[in-house]
Amino acid sequence: VQLVESGGGLVQPGGSLRLSCAASGFTFSRFAMSWYRQAPGKERELVADISNPGGTTNYADSVKGRFTISRDNAKNTVYLEMNSMKPEDTAVYYCNSRNWAYEYWGRGTQVTVSS
């Protein structure tokens, strides 16, 4: 099982990034997918999740209206579109997959919002 995040980097306040998480080794469409983040000195927090196969989404209050989670079950990939980014969005972003029996994590990708 692998979850590989990509798309992180440095962006200015107000800018945009699109994170991707490529999954392999399990039946992607049968798992709910989530993005979490962890800033230095803080606990890991849920940013957004999307149900399987993809009808329902949920967002942290801090990102509502700015971030969008989506998934492409044909490509075994989940995305996080981040707009109007703020310095407080700076964190390592992790991809998560789960069903009733299993849970998997990616290794994370660094996102830094700074001028």
Secondary structure, DSSP 8 states (H G I E B T S, - for coil): -EEEEE--EEE-TT--EEEEEEEESS-GGGSEEEEEEE-TTS--EEEEEE-SSSS-EEE-TTTTTTEEEEEETTTTEEEEEE-S--GGG-EEEEEEEE-SS-EEE---EEEEE--
